[in-house]
Amino acid sequence: MTAYTLETNGAVCPFPLIDAKSAMEQLSSGDDLVIGFDCTQATDSLPQWAAEDGHEVVAFDRVGDAGWSITVRKGV
């Protein structure tokens, strides 16, 4: 298992989700994608996308006053 980082701070929705989907396509099953973002709408859209696409959210943390970090493990 390898962890990759995707920083999308400053990008407005839907770009964090679009970038996350694109990055996830490059990973192998079991790899983690750590996504940093500051778009409020992504607090809903990223976990929803992960669940719908069969990935597992393994961490979801607030970072500072207006940022978040979500770690998504790629499913099969």
PQR file with spaces between the fields and no chain letter, atoms N, CA, C, O and H, PARSE charges and radii, in Angstrom:
ATOM       1  N    MET     1       0.844   -1.176    0.000 -0.4000 1.5000
ATOM       2  CA   MET     1       0.000    0.000    0.000 -0.0000 2.0000
ATOM       3  C    MET     1       0.886    1.235    0.000  0.5500 1.7000
ATOM       4  O    MET     1       1.837    1.338    0.775 -0.5500 1.4000
ATOM       5  N    THR     2       0.562    2.151   -0.868 -0.4000 1.5000
ATOM       6  CA   THR     2       1.295    3.394   -0.985 -0.0000 2.0000
ATOM       7  C    THR     2       0.323    4.551   -0.788  0.5500 1.7000
ATOM       8  O    THR     2      -0.839    4.460   -1.185 -0.5500 1.4000
ATOM       9  H    THR     2      -0.210    2.067   -1.497  0.4000 1.0000
ATOM      10  N    ALA     3       0.788    5.635   -0.178 -0.4000 1.5000
ATOM      11  CA   ALA     3      -0.042    6.816    0.022 -0.0000 2.0000
ATOM      12  C    ALA     3       0.425    7.927   -0.915  0.5500 1.7000
ATOM      13  O    ALA     3       1.618    8.211   -1.019 -0.5500 1.4000
ATOM      14  H    ALA     3       1.732    5.709    0.145  0.4000 1.0000
ATOM      15  N    TYR     4      -0.521    8.537   -1.583 -0.4000 1.5000
ATOM      16  CA   TYR     4      -0.266    9.651   -2.483 -0.0000 2.0000
ATOM      17  C    TYR     4      -1.008   10.868   -1.962  0.5500 1.7000
ATOM      18  O    TYR     4      -2.053   10.737   -1.325 -0.5500 1.4000
ATOM      19  H    TYR     4      -1.491    8.306   -1.499  0.4000 1.0000
ATOM      20  N    THR     5      -0.476   12.040   -2.227 -0.4000 1.5000
ATOM      21  CA   THR     5      -1.077   13.277   -1.745 -0.0000 2.0000
ATOM      22  C    THR     5      -1.534   14.132   -2.918  0.5500 1.7000
ATOM      23  O    THR     5      -0.826   14.288   -3.913 -0.5500 1.4000
ATOM      24  H    THR     5       0.373   12.147   -2.745  0.4000 1.0000
ATOM      25  N    LEU     6      -2.738   14.683   -2.774 -0.4000 1.5000
ATOM      26  CA   LEU     6      -3.293   15.600   -3.764 -0.0000 2.0000
ATOM      27  C    LEU     6      -3.740   16.854   -3.032  0.5500 1.7000
ATOM      28  O    LEU     6      -4.665   16.803   -2.221 -0.5500 1.4000
ATOM      29  H    LEU     6      -3.314   14.556   -1.966  0.4000 1.0000
ATOM      30  N    GLU     7      -3.098   17.970   -3.306 -0.4000 1.5000
ATOM      31  CA   GLU     7      -3.482   19.246   -2.682 -0.0000 2.0000
ATOM      32  C    GLU     7      -4.355   20.025   -3.652  0.5500 1.7000
ATOM      33  O    GLU     7      -3.946   20.315   -4.777 -0.5500 1.4000
ATOM      34  H    GLU     7      -2.347   18.012   -3.964  0.4000 1.0000
ATOM      35  N    THR     8      -5.558   20.359   -3.208 -0.4000 1.5000
ATOM      36  CA   THR     8      -6.468   21.124   -4.063 -0.0000 2.0000
ATOM      37  C    THR     8      -6.882   22.431   -3.397  0.5500 1.7000
ATOM      38  O    THR     8      -7.848   23.064   -3.824 -0.5500 1.4000
ATOM      39  H    THR     8      -5.890   20.123   -2.294  0.4000 1.0000
ATOM      40  N    ASN     9      -6.166   22.838   -2.365 -0.4000 1.5000
ATOM      41  CA   ASN     9      -6.509   24.083   -1.674 -0.0000 2.0000
ATOM      42  C    ASN     9      -6.538   25.232   -2.672  0.5500 1.7000
ATOM      43  O    ASN     9      -5.629   25.386   -3.488 -0.5500 1.4000
ATOM      44  H    ASN     9      -5.381   22.324   -2.018  0.4000 1.0000
ATOM      45  N    GLY    10      -7.600   26.041   -2.596 -0.4000 1.5000
ATOM      46  CA   GLY    10      -7.770   27.158   -3.504 -0.0000 2.0000
ATOM      47  C    GLY    10      -8.651   26.831   -4.698  0.5500 1.7000
ATOM      48  O    GLY    10      -9.127   27.734   -5.385 -0.5500 1.4000
ATOM      49  H    GLY    10      -8.339   25.916   -1.934  0.4000 1.0000
ATOM      50  N    ALA    11      -8.874   25.540   -4.951 -0.4000 1.5000
ATOM      51  CA   ALA    11      -9.738   25.140   -6.066 -0.0000 2.0000
ATOM      52  C    ALA    11     -11.183   25.065   -5.581  0.5500 1.7000
ATOM      53  O    ALA    11     -11.461   24.505   -4.520 -0.5500 1.4000
ATOM      54  H    ALA    11      -8.488   24.806   -4.393  0.4000 1.0000
ATOM      55  N    VAL    12     -12.092   25.627   -6.356 -0.4000 1.5000
ATOM      56  CA   VAL    12     -13.503   25.581   -5.979 -0.0000 2.0000
ATOM      57  C    VAL    12     -14.156   24.342   -6.588  0.5500 1.7000
ATOM      58  O    VAL    12     -13.686   23.797   -7.586 -0.5500 1.4000
ATOM      59  H    VAL    12     -11.866   26.081   -7.218  0.4000 1.0000
ATOM      60  N    CYS    13     -15.240   23.918   -5.969 -0.4000 1.5000
ATOM      61  CA   CYS    13     -15.971   22.747   -6.449 -0.0000 2.0000
ATOM      62  C    CYS    13     -16.531   23.029   -7.836  0.5500 1.7000
ATOM      63  O    CYS    13     -17.001   24.136   -8.097 -0.5500 1.4000
ATOM      64  H    CYS    13     -15.623   24.361   -5.158  0.4000 1.0000
ATOM      65  N    PRO    14     -16.490   22.066   -8.708 -0.5600 1.5000
ATOM      66  CA   PRO    14     -16.240   20.646   -8.474  0.2800 2.0000
ATOM      67  C    PRO    14     -14.801   20.206   -8.706  0.5500 1.7000
ATOM      68  O    PRO    14     -14.544   19.005   -8.793 -0.5500 1.4000
ATOM      69  N    PHE    15     -13.853   21.136   -8.809 -0.4000 1.5000
ATOM      70  CA   PHE    15     -12.498   20.754   -9.200 -0.0000 2.0000
ATOM      71  C    PHE    15     -11.781   19.824   -8.217  0.5500 1.7000
ATOM      72  O    PHE    15     -11.054   18.940   -8.672 -0.5500 1.4000
ATOM      73  H    PHE    15     -14.062   22.112   -8.738  0.4000 1.0000
ATOM      74  N    PRO    16     -11.945   19.970   -6.890 -0.5600 1.5000
ATOM      75  CA   PRO    16     -11.320   18.965   -6.018  0.2800 2.0000
ATOM      76  C    PRO    16     -11.809   17.542   -6.316  0.5500 1.7000
ATOM      77  O    PRO    16     -11.022   16.597   -6.295 -0.5500 1.4000
ATOM      78  N    LEU    17     -13.099   17.395   -6.592 -0.4000 1.5000
ATOM      79  CA   LEU    17     -13.646   16.069   -6.911 -0.0000 2.0000
ATOM      80  C    LEU    17     -13.123   15.570   -8.252  0.5500 1.7000
ATOM      81  O    LEU    17     -12.749   14.405   -8.383 -0.5500 1.4000
ATOM      82  H    LEU    17     -13.739   18.163   -6.610  0.4000 1.0000
ATOM      83  N    ILE    18     -13.098   16.442   -9.233 -0.4000 1.5000
ATOM      84  CA   ILE    18     -12.590   16.052  -10.561 -0.0000 2.0000
ATOM      85  C    ILE    18     -11.129   15.632  -10.468  0.5500 1.7000
ATOM      86  O    ILE    18     -10.731   14.620  -11.047 -0.5500 1.4000
ATOM      87  H    ILE    18     -13.402   17.389   -9.127  0.4000 1.0000
ATOM      88  N    ASP    19     -10.330   16.408   -9.741 -0.4000 1.5000
ATOM      89  CA   ASP    19      -8.911   16.073   -9.580 -0.0000 2.0000
ATOM      90  C    ASP    19      -8.736   14.769   -8.801  0.5500 1.7000
ATOM      91  O    ASP    19      -7.847   13.975   -9.109 -0.5500 1.4000
ATOM      92  H    ASP    19     -10.652   17.230   -9.271  0.4000 1.0000
ATOM      93  N    ALA    20      -9.582   14.550   -7.794 -0.4000 1.5000
ATOM      94  CA   ALA    20      -9.486   13.319   -7.004 -0.0000 2.0000
ATOM      95  C    ALA    20      -9.816   12.098   -7.863  0.5500 1.7000
ATOM      96  O    ALA    20      -9.129   11.079   -7.792 -0.5500 1.4000
ATOM      97  H    ALA    20     -10.304   15.195   -7.544  0.4000 1.0000
ATOM      98  N    LYS    21     -10.863   12.206   -8.670 -0.4000 1.5000
ATOM      99  CA   LYS    21     -11.231   11.087   -9.545 -0.0000 2.0000
ATOM     100  C    LYS    21     -10.099   10.766  -10.517  0.5500 1.7000
ATOM     101  O    LYS    21      -9.781    9.600  -10.748 -0.5500 1.4000
ATOM     102  H    LYS    21     -11.421   13.034   -8.727  0.4000 1.0000
ATOM     103  N    SER    22      -9.498   11.803  -11.080 -0.4000 1.5000
ATOM     104  CA   SER    22      -8.407   11.608  -12.025 -0.0000 2.0000
ATOM     105  C    SER    22      -7.200   10.970  -11.351  0.5500 1.7000
ATOM     106  O    SER    22      -6.579   10.063  -11.906 -0.5500 1.4000
ATOM     107  H    SER    22      -9.756   12.750  -10.893  0.4000 1.0000
ATOM     108  N    ALA    23      -6.868   11.445  -10.152 -0.4000 1.5000
ATOM     109  CA   ALA    23      -5.719   10.880   -9.427 -0.0000 2.0000
ATOM     110  C    ALA    23      -5.977    9.433   -9.036  0.5500 1.7000
ATOM     111  O    ALA    23      -5.075    8.599   -9.114 -0.5500 1.4000
ATOM     112  H    ALA    23      -7.372   12.181   -9.700  0.4000 1.0000
ATOM     113  N    MET    24      -7.207    9.128   -8.616 -0.4000 1.5000
ATOM     114  CA   MET    24      -7.526    7.772   -8.169 -0.0000 2.0000
ATOM     115  C    MET    24      -7.386    6.757   -9.305  0.5500 1.7000
ATOM     116  O    MET    24      -7.049    5.597   -9.067 -0.5500 1.4000
ATOM     117  H    MET    24      -7.940    9.806   -8.553  0.4000 1.0000
ATOM     118  N    GLU    25      -7.647    7.197  -10.538 -0.4000 1.5000
ATOM     119  CA   GLU    25      -7.524    6.290  -11.679 -0.0000 2.0000
ATOM     120  C    GLU    25      -6.094    5.801  -11.856  0.5500 1.7000
ATOM     121  O    GLU    25      -5.870    4.740  -12.439 -0.5500 1.4000
ATOM     122  H    GLU    25      -7.921    8.139  -10.731  0.4000 1.0000
ATOM     123  N    GLN    26      -5.128    6.561  -11.360 -0.4000 1.5000
ATOM     124  CA   GLN    26      -3.720    6.199  -11.528 -0.0000 2.0000
ATOM     125  C    GLN    26      -3.224    5.241  -10.439  0.5500 1.7000
ATOM     126  O    GLN    26      -2.130    4.689  -10.557 -0.5500 1.4000
ATOM     127  H    GLN    26      -5.310    7.423  -10.887  0.4000 1.0000
ATOM     128  N    LEU    27      -4.022    5.039   -9.375 -0.4000 1.5000
ATOM     129  CA   LEU    27      -3.578    4.238   -8.232 -0.0000 2.0000
ATOM     130  C    LEU    27      -3.986    2.788   -8.374  0.5500 1.7000
ATOM     131  O    LEU    27      -4.852    2.444   -9.179 -0.5500 1.4000
ATOM     132  H    LEU    27      -4.910    5.487   -9.279  0.4000 1.0000
ATOM     133  N    SER    28      -3.346    1.938   -7.576 -0.4000 1.5000
ATOM     134  CA   SER    28      -3.687    0.519   -7.520 -0.0000 2.0000
ATOM     135  C    SER    28      -4.627    0.278   -6.346  0.5500 1.7000
ATOM     136  O    SER    28      -4.672    1.078   -5.411 -0.5500 1.4000
ATOM     137  H    SER    28      -2.643    2.218   -6.922  0.4000 1.0000
ATOM     138  N    SER    29      -5.376   -0.816   -6.386 -0.4000 1.5000
ATOM     139  CA   SER    29      -6.259   -1.163   -5.283 -0.0000 2.0000
ATOM     140  C    SER    29      -5.455   -1.246   -3.990  0.5500 1.7000
ATOM     141  O    SER    29      -4.376   -1.836   -3.948 -0.5500 1.4000
ATOM     142  H    SER    29      -5.340   -1.466   -7.145  0.4000 1.0000
ATOM     143  N    GLY    30      -6.001   -0.645   -2.937 -0.4000 1.5000
ATOM     144  CA   GLY    30      -5.344   -0.656   -1.636 -0.0000 2.0000
ATOM     145  C    GLY    30      -4.479    0.566   -1.385  0.5500 1.7000
ATOM     146  O    GLY    30      -4.085    0.818   -0.247 -0.5500 1.4000
ATOM     147  H    GLY    30      -6.878   -0.166   -2.971  0.4000 1.0000
ATOM     148  N    ASP    31      -4.174    1.331   -2.433 -0.4000 1.5000
ATOM     149  CA   ASP    31      -3.404    2.568   -2.251 -0.0000 2.0000
ATOM     150  C    ASP    31      -4.288    3.637   -1.619  0.5500 1.7000
ATOM     151  O    ASP    31      -5.505    3.636   -1.801 -0.5500 1.4000
ATOM     152  H    ASP    31      -4.494    1.126   -3.358  0.4000 1.0000
ATOM     153  N    ASP    32      -3.668    4.543   -0.878 -0.4000 1.5000
ATOM     154  CA   ASP    32      -4.378    5.649   -0.249 -0.0000 2.0000
ATOM     155  C    ASP    32      -4.118    6.941   -1.009  0.5500 1.7000
ATOM     156  O    ASP    32      -3.006    7.203   -1.465 -0.5500 1.4000
ATOM     157  H    ASP    32      -2.679    4.544   -0.730  0.4000 1.0000
ATOM     158  N    LEU    33      -5.180    7.747   -1.134 -0.4000 1.5000
ATOM     159  CA   LEU    33      -5.069    9.078   -1.705 -0.0000 2.0000
ATOM     160  C    LEU    33      -5.458   10.072   -0.615  0.5500 1.7000
ATOM     161  O    LEU    33      -6.600   10.091   -0.157 -0.5500 1.4000
ATOM     162  H    LEU    33      -6.084    7.534   -0.764  0.4000 1.0000
ATOM     163  N    VAL    34      -4.503   10.891   -0.210 -0.4000 1.5000
ATOM     164  CA   VAL    34      -4.740   11.917    0.808 -0.0000 2.0000
ATOM     165  C    VAL    34      -5.032   13.215    0.070  0.5500 1.7000
ATOM     166  O    VAL    34      -4.175   13.744   -0.638 -0.5500 1.4000
ATOM     167  H    VAL    34      -3.575   10.876   -0.583  0.4000 1.0000
ATOM     168  N    ILE    35      -6.253   13.726    0.243 -0.4000 1.5000
ATOM     169  CA   ILE    35      -6.705   14.902   -0.506 -0.0000 2.0000
ATOM     170  C    ILE    35      -6.850   16.071    0.464  0.5500 1.7000
ATOM     171  O    ILE    35      -7.641   16.017    1.406 -0.5500 1.4000
ATOM     172  H    ILE    35      -6.948   13.296    0.818  0.4000 1.0000
ATOM     173  N    GLY    36      -6.078   17.128    0.221 -0.4000 1.5000
ATOM     174  CA   GLY    36      -6.218   18.357    0.995 -0.0000 2.0000
ATOM     175  C    GLY    36      -7.107   19.314    0.223  0.5500 1.7000
ATOM     176  O    GLY    36      -6.914   19.521   -0.975 -0.5500 1.4000
ATOM     177  H    GLY    36      -5.436   17.172   -0.544  0.4000 1.0000
ATOM     178  N    PHE    37      -8.088   19.903    0.915 -0.4000 1.5000
ATOM     179  CA   PHE    37      -9.003   20.803    0.211 -0.0000 2.0000
ATOM     180  C    PHE    37      -9.561   21.837    1.171  0.5500 1.7000
ATOM     181  O    PHE    37      -9.534   21.659    2.389 -0.5500 1.4000
ATOM     182  H    PHE    37      -8.245   19.735    1.888  0.4000 1.0000
ATOM     183  N    ASP    38     -10.075   22.941    0.590 -0.4000 1.5000
ATOM     184  CA   ASP    38     -10.696   23.979    1.410 -0.0000 2.0000
ATOM     185  C    ASP    38     -12.040   24.424    0.846  0.5500 1.7000
ATOM     186  O    ASP    38     -12.549   25.484    1.210 -0.5500 1.4000
ATOM     187  H    ASP    38     -10.097   23.086   -0.399  0.4000 1.0000
ATOM     188  N    CYS    39     -12.607   23.628   -0.031 -0.4000 1.5000
ATOM     189  CA   CYS    39     -13.926   23.892   -0.609 -0.0000 2.0000
ATOM     190  C    CYS    39     -14.968   23.195    0.266  0.5500 1.7000
ATOM     191  O    CYS    39     -14.946   21.972    0.405 -0.5500 1.4000
ATOM     192  H    CYS    39     -12.193   22.767   -0.327  0.4000 1.0000
ATOM     193  N    THR    40     -15.873   23.969    0.852 -0.4000 1.5000
ATOM     194  CA   THR    40     -16.860   23.408    1.777 -0.0000 2.0000
ATOM     195  C    THR    40     -17.719   22.320    1.143  0.5500 1.7000
ATOM     196  O    THR    40     -18.018   21.316    1.789 -0.5500 1.4000
ATOM     197  H    THR    40     -15.891   24.962    0.739  0.4000 1.0000
ATOM     198  N    GLN    41     -18.118   22.507   -0.107 -0.4000 1.5000
ATOM     199  CA   GLN    41     -18.969   21.513   -0.771 -0.0000 2.0000
ATOM     200  C    GLN    41     -18.284   20.151   -0.885  0.5500 1.7000
ATOM     201  O    GLN    41     -18.956   19.121   -0.931 -0.5500 1.4000
ATOM     202  H    GLN    41     -17.875   23.323   -0.631  0.4000 1.0000
ATOM     203  N    ALA    42     -16.964   20.143   -0.929 -0.4000 1.5000
ATOM     204  CA   ALA    42     -16.237   18.880   -1.044 -0.0000 2.0000
ATOM     205  C    ALA    42     -16.324   18.046    0.227  0.5500 1.7000
ATOM     206  O    ALA    42     -16.037   16.850    0.191 -0.5500 1.4000
ATOM     207  H    ALA    42     -16.418   20.980   -0.892  0.4000 1.0000
ATOM     208  N    THR    43     -16.712   18.647    1.350 -0.4000 1.5000
ATOM     209  CA   THR    43     -16.884   17.852    2.568 -0.0000 2.0000
ATOM     210  C    THR    43     -18.020   16.852    2.395  0.5500 1.7000
ATOM     211  O    THR    43     -18.064   15.834    3.085 -0.5500 1.4000
ATOM     212  H    THR    43     -16.945   19.619    1.379  0.4000 1.0000
ATOM     213  N    ASP    44     -18.932   17.136    1.481 -0.4000 1.5000
ATOM     214  CA   ASP    44     -20.008   16.184    1.154 -0.0000 2.0000
ATOM     215  C    ASP    44     -19.673   15.369   -0.092  0.5500 1.7000
ATOM     216  O    ASP    44     -19.845   14.150   -0.112 -0.5500 1.4000
ATOM     217  H    ASP    44     -18.896   17.963    0.920  0.4000 1.0000
ATOM     218  N    SER    45     -19.192   16.055   -1.132 -0.4000 1.5000
ATOM     219  CA   SER    45     -19.021   15.374   -2.417 -0.0000 2.0000
ATOM     220  C    SER    45     -17.899   14.336   -2.415  0.5500 1.7000
ATOM     221  O    SER    45     -18.028   13.301   -3.069 -0.5500 1.4000
ATOM     222  H    SER    45     -19.053   17.045   -1.116  0.4000 1.0000
ATOM     223  N    LEU    46     -16.816   14.582   -1.706 -0.4000 1.5000
ATOM     224  CA   LEU    46     -15.715   13.603   -1.712 -0.0000 2.0000
ATOM     225  C    LEU    46     -16.098   12.300   -0.998  0.5500 1.7000
ATOM     226  O    LEU    46     -15.874   11.227   -1.559 -0.5500 1.4000
ATOM     227  H    LEU    46     -16.711   15.423   -1.175  0.4000 1.0000
ATOM     228  N    PRO    47     -16.668   12.346    0.219 -0.5600 1.5000
ATOM     229  CA   PRO    47     -17.086   11.074    0.841  0.2800 2.0000
ATOM     230  C    PRO    47     -18.174   10.352    0.043  0.5500 1.7000
ATOM     231  O    PRO    47     -18.183    9.123   -0.030 -0.5500 1.4000
ATOM     232  N    GLN    48     -19.090   11.120   -0.554 -0.4000 1.5000
ATOM     233  CA   GLN    48     -20.158   10.502   -1.354 -0.0000 2.0000
ATOM     234  C    GLN    48     -19.576    9.788   -2.574  0.5500 1.7000
ATOM     235  O    GLN    48     -19.957    8.658   -2.881 -0.5500 1.4000
ATOM     236  H    GLN    48     -19.083   12.118   -0.494  0.4000 1.0000
ATOM     237  N    TRP    49     -18.654   10.454   -3.262 -0.4000 1.5000
ATOM     238  CA   TRP    49     -17.997    9.824   -4.409 -0.0000 2.0000
ATOM     239  C    TRP    49     -17.260    8.552   -3.976  0.5500 1.7000
ATOM     240  O    TRP    49     -17.348    7.524   -4.647 -0.5500 1.4000
ATOM     241  H    TRP    49     -18.344   11.372   -3.012  0.4000 1.0000
ATOM     242  N    ALA    50     -16.539    8.623   -2.863 -0.4000 1.5000
ATOM     243  CA   ALA    50     -15.783    7.455   -2.398 -0.0000 2.0000
ATOM     244  C    ALA    50     -16.720    6.270   -2.159  0.5500 1.7000
ATOM     245  O    ALA    50     -16.430    5.148   -2.574 -0.5500 1.4000
ATOM     246  H    ALA    50     -16.467    9.458   -2.318  0.4000 1.0000
ATOM     247  N    ALA    51     -17.837    6.526   -1.493 -0.4000 1.5000
ATOM     248  CA   ALA    51     -18.782    5.441   -1.198 -0.0000 2.0000
ATOM     249  C    ALA    51     -19.391    4.877   -2.474  0.5500 1.7000
ATOM     250  O    ALA    51     -19.500    3.660   -2.628 -0.5500 1.4000
ATOM     251  H    ALA    51     -18.073    7.437   -1.156  0.4000 1.0000
ATOM     252  N    GLU    52     -19.783    5.747   -3.381 -0.4000 1.5000
ATOM     253  CA   GLU    52     -20.424    5.305   -4.618 -0.0000 2.0000
ATOM     254  C    GLU    52     -19.467    4.539   -5.529  0.5500 1.7000
ATOM     255  O    GLU    52     -19.894    3.655   -6.271 -0.5500 1.4000
ATOM     256  H    GLU    52     -19.695    6.736   -3.256  0.4000 1.0000
ATOM     257  N    ASP    53     -18.180    4.869   -5.480 -0.4000 1.5000
ATOM     258  CA   ASP    53     -17.201    4.206   -6.340 -0.0000 2.0000
ATOM     259  C    ASP    53     -16.506    3.024   -5.663  0.5500 1.7000
ATOM     260  O    ASP    53     -15.592    2.435   -6.240 -0.5500 1.4000
ATOM     261  H    ASP    53     -17.832    5.588   -4.878  0.4000 1.0000
ATOM     262  N    GLY    54     -16.928    2.671   -4.447 -0.4000 1.5000
ATOM     263  CA   GLY    54     -16.385    1.491   -3.780 -0.0000 2.0000
ATOM     264  C    GLY    54     -15.064    1.706   -3.084  0.5500 1.7000
ATOM     265  O    GLY    54     -14.326    0.749   -2.850 -0.5500 1.4000
ATOM     266  H    GLY    54     -17.670    3.150   -3.978  0.4000 1.0000
ATOM     267  N    HIS    55     -14.745    2.955   -2.744 -0.4000 1.5000
ATOM     268  CA   HIS    55     -13.526    3.256   -2.007 -0.0000 2.0000
ATOM     269  C    HIS    55     -13.871    3.435   -0.527  0.5500 1.7000
ATOM     270  O    HIS    55     -15.032    3.632   -0.165 -0.5500 1.4000
ATOM     271  H    HIS    55     -15.345    3.733   -2.935  0.4000 1.0000
ATOM     272  N    GLU    56     -12.850    3.362    0.313 -0.4000 1.5000
ATOM     273  CA   GLU    56     -13.056    3.484    1.758 -0.0000 2.0000
ATOM     274  C    GLU    56     -12.434    4.782    2.272  0.5500 1.7000
ATOM     275  O    GLU    56     -11.272    5.078    1.993 -0.5500 1.4000
ATOM     276  H    GLU    56     -11.908    3.202    0.019  0.4000 1.0000
ATOM     277  N    VAL    57     -13.216    5.549    3.023 -0.4000 1.5000
ATOM     278  CA   VAL    57     -12.674    6.733    3.687 -0.0000 2.0000
ATOM     279  C    VAL    57     -12.025    6.247    4.986  0.5500 1.7000
ATOM     280  O    VAL    57     -12.711    5.743    5.874 -0.5500 1.4000
ATOM     281  H    VAL    57     -14.160    5.309    3.249  0.4000 1.0000
ATOM     282  N    VAL    58     -10.702    6.399    5.093 -0.4000 1.5000
ATOM     283  CA   VAL    58      -9.991    5.907    6.271 -0.0000 2.0000
ATOM     284  C    VAL    58      -9.629    7.022    7.242  0.5500 1.7000
ATOM     285  O    VAL    58      -9.255    6.752    8.384 -0.5500 1.4000
ATOM     286  H    VAL    58     -10.144    6.809    4.371  0.4000 1.0000
ATOM     287  N    ALA    59      -9.736    8.268    6.803 -0.4000 1.5000
ATOM     288  CA   ALA    59      -9.508    9.409    7.697 -0.0000 2.0000
ATOM     289  C    ALA    59     -10.176   10.632    7.098  0.5500 1.7000
ATOM     290  O    ALA    59     -10.230   10.794    5.879 -0.5500 1.4000
ATOM     291  H    ALA    59     -10.040    8.487    5.875  0.4000 1.0000
ATOM     292  N    PHE    60     -10.687   11.494    7.974 -0.4000 1.5000
ATOM     293  CA   PHE    60     -11.321   12.737    7.534 -0.0000 2.0000
ATOM     294  C    PHE    60     -11.119   13.742    8.654  0.5500 1.7000
ATOM     295  O    PHE    60     -11.747   13.641    9.708 -0.5500 1.4000
ATOM     296  H    PHE    60     -10.644   11.363    8.964  0.4000 1.0000
ATOM     297  N    ASP    61     -10.240   14.716    8.426 -0.4000 1.5000
ATOM     298  CA   ASP    61      -9.839   15.636    9.496 -0.0000 2.0000
ATOM     299  C    ASP    61      -9.964   17.079    9.047  0.5500 1.7000
ATOM     300  O    ASP    61      -9.766   17.409    7.878 -0.5500 1.4000
ATOM     301  H    ASP    61      -9.729   14.798    7.570  0.4000 1.0000
ATOM     302  N    ARG    62     -10.292   17.919    9.993 -0.4000 1.5000
ATOM     303  CA   ARG    62     -10.285   19.357    9.757 -0.0000 2.0000
ATOM     304  C    ARG    62      -8.848   19.848    9.917  0.5500 1.7000
ATOM     305  O    ARG    62      -8.135   19.426   10.827 -0.5500 1.4000
ATOM     306  H    ARG    62     -10.453   17.651   10.943  0.4000 1.0000
ATOM     307  N    VAL    63      -8.434   20.739    9.027 -0.4000 1.5000
ATOM     308  CA   VAL    63      -7.084   21.294    9.066 -0.0000 2.0000
ATOM     309  C    VAL    63      -7.205   22.811    9.136  0.5500 1.7000
ATOM     310  O    VAL    63      -7.604   23.447    8.160 -0.5500 1.4000
ATOM     311  H    VAL    63      -9.013   21.082    8.287  0.4000 1.0000
ATOM     312  N    GLY    64      -6.869   23.384   10.264 -0.4000 1.5000
ATOM     313  CA   GLY    64      -6.966   24.829   10.419 -0.0000 2.0000
ATOM     314  C    GLY    64      -8.415   25.285   10.483  0.5500 1.7000
ATOM     315  O    GLY    64      -9.309   24.510   10.823 -0.5500 1.4000
ATOM     316  H    GLY    64      -6.545   22.867   11.056  0.4000 1.0000
ATOM     317  N    ASP    65      -8.637   26.560   10.149 -0.4000 1.5000
ATOM     318  CA   ASP    65      -9.968   27.144   10.253 -0.0000 2.0000
ATOM     319  C    ASP    65     -10.882   26.784    9.093  0.5500 1.7000
ATOM     320  O    ASP    65     -12.099   26.715    9.268 -0.5500 1.4000
ATOM     321  H    ASP    65      -7.911   27.189    9.873  0.4000 1.0000
ATOM     322  N    ALA    66     -10.325   26.555    7.925 -0.4000 1.5000
ATOM     323  CA   ALA    66     -11.182   26.353    6.753 -0.0000 2.0000
ATOM     324  C    ALA    66     -10.601   25.338    5.780  0.5500 1.7000
ATOM     325  O    ALA    66     -10.694   25.521    4.566 -0.5500 1.4000
ATOM     326  H    ALA    66      -9.337   26.611    7.783  0.4000 1.0000
ATOM     327  N    GLY    67     -10.013   24.287    6.291 -0.4000 1.5000
ATOM     328  CA   GLY    67      -9.461   23.265    5.430 -0.0000 2.0000
ATOM     329  C    GLY    67      -9.749   21.877    5.968  0.5500 1.7000
ATOM     330  O    GLY    67     -10.080   21.709    7.142 -0.5500 1.4000
ATOM     331  H    GLY    67      -9.937   24.138    7.277  0.4000 1.0000
ATOM     332  N    TRP    68      -9.619   20.888    5.103 -0.4000 1.5000
ATOM     333  CA   TRP    68      -9.853   19.507    5.491 -0.0000 2.0000
ATOM     334  C    TRP    68      -8.858   18.612    4.778  0.5500 1.7000
ATOM     335  O    TRP    68      -8.245   18.989    3.779 -0.5500 1.4000
ATOM     336  H    TRP    68      -9.350   21.024    4.149  0.4000 1.0000
ATOM     337  N    SER    69      -8.720   17.420    5.321 -0.4000 1.5000
ATOM     338  CA   SER    69      -7.916   16.385    4.698 -0.0000 2.0000
ATOM     339  C    SER    69      -8.717   15.098    4.777  0.5500 1.7000
ATOM     340  O    SER    69      -9.185   14.710    5.847 -0.5500 1.4000
ATOM     341  H    SER    69      -9.218   17.113    6.133  0.4000 1.0000
ATOM     342  N    ILE    70      -8.870   14.444    3.643 -0.4000 1.5000
ATOM     343  CA   ILE    70      -9.580   13.173    3.619 -0.0000 2.0000
ATOM     344  C    ILE    70      -8.653   12.138    2.985  0.5500 1.7000
ATOM     345  O    ILE    70      -8.017   12.404    1.965 -0.5500 1.4000
ATOM     346  H    ILE    70      -8.490   14.759    2.773  0.4000 1.0000
ATOM     347  N    THR    71      -8.584   10.968    3.592 -0.4000 1.5000
ATOM     348  CA   THR    71      -7.781    9.879    3.048 -0.0000 2.0000
ATOM     349  C    THR    71      -8.736    8.809    2.533  0.5500 1.7000
ATOM     350  O    THR    71      -9.556    8.272    3.277 -0.5500 1.4000
ATOM     351  H    THR    71      -9.101   10.752    4.421  0.4000 1.0000
ATOM     352  N    VAL    72      -8.611    8.519    1.257 -0.4000 1.5000
ATOM     353  CA   VAL    72      -9.494    7.553    0.595 -0.0000 2.0000
ATOM     354  C    VAL    72      -8.647    6.377    0.119  0.5500 1.7000
ATOM     355  O    VAL    72      -7.667    6.561   -0.602 -0.5500 1.4000
ATOM     356  H    VAL    72      -7.945    8.956    0.653  0.4000 1.0000
ATOM     357  N    ARG    73      -9.030    5.171    0.527 -0.4000 1.5000
ATOM     358  CA   ARG    73      -8.327    3.951    0.094 -0.0000 2.0000
ATOM     359  C    ARG    73      -9.058    3.383   -1.119  0.5500 1.7000
ATOM     360  O    ARG    73     -10.267    3.151   -1.087 -0.5500 1.4000
ATOM     361  H    ARG    73      -9.826    5.022    1.113  0.4000 1.0000
ATOM     362  N    LYS    74      -8.309    3.168   -2.170 -0.4000 1.5000
ATOM     363  CA   LYS    74      -8.910    2.676   -3.416 -0.0000 2.0000
ATOM     364  C    LYS    74      -9.430    1.261   -3.241  0.5500 1.7000
ATOM     365  O    LYS    74      -8.736    0.381   -2.733 -0.5500 1.4000
ATOM     366  H    LYS    74      -7.327    3.356   -2.197  0.4000 1.0000
ATOM     367  N    GLY    75     -10.661    1.065   -3.671 -0.4000 1.5000
ATOM     368  CA   GLY    75     -11.289   -0.249   -3.607 -0.0000 2.0000
ATOM     369  C    GLY    75     -10.872   -1.104   -4.783  0.5500 1.7000
ATOM     370  O    GLY    75     -10.031   -0.713   -5.592 -0.5500 1.4000
ATOM     371  H    GLY    75     -11.225    1.780   -4.084  0.4000 1.0000
ATOM     372  N    VAL    76     -11.468   -2.263   -4.862 -0.4000 1.5000
ATOM     373  CA   VAL    76     -11.125   -3.209   -5.920 -0.0000 2.0000
ATOM     374  C    VAL    76     -11.692   -2.796   -7.253  0.5500 1.7000
ATOM     375  O    VAL    76     -11.492   -3.489   -8.250 -0.5500 1.4000
ATOM     376  H    VAL    76     -12.152   -2.580   -4.205  0.4000 1.0000
